């Protein structure tokens, strides 16, 4: 059921979150202390430098790749299609020519059902009403 609409909070495209609000100043102070200690831990482990490198690499301009030695389609000569020596003709329409099927009935909504006998036709008509 991927065609249903989901709430924006279920999105997985990395939407930025807003500013964090705290209940009181004490919680805000604790959060700042935890953040500072976490950054200190990363610095001691040498991971802070990795973060700086990653952020610098993400800010850099993306590399542009160009194909060399390849000519565009407009510069090439016309290549003719293969000649098989004949024309394709339209197939004849398929028409039922037998005598077993008496007609077509609608069982439910647009469900077409073949009818083989008069009793079957009466039965189908009763089903539609009942």
C-alpha positions, 0 to 999 in steps of 0.5 A: 500500500505504498500509494497512501499518503503518510504524515510528514513525520514519517518521511525518511528524506532527512528533514532538518529539525527545528530548535530544541526547547527545554522545560527549564533552564536546569535541563538546558544546562544539563543538555549543554554539559552533555553535548560538551562532554560528548564533543570532548570524548570525540576529540579524545578519540580523534573522531572530531577531525573526521567530522571536520573532513567530512563537512569540508568534503560535503561543502566542496563543489561536486566533481564533473565527469566528461566523456572524451572521444565520444561524438554526439548523435547529431554528428554521426551519419544516418544509419538506414533501417534494415530492409526485410523485403515486406510489409506488415499487414493487419491481422484479421479481427478475432470473431467467435464463430461457434454455437456454444456461447449464447451470449455474455452476461454481467455477473457483478459490476463489470465482470463479463461472464459467458452464457452457455444455456438459457437456464444459466442466463436465468440463474445469473439474472436472479443472482444480480437481483438477490 
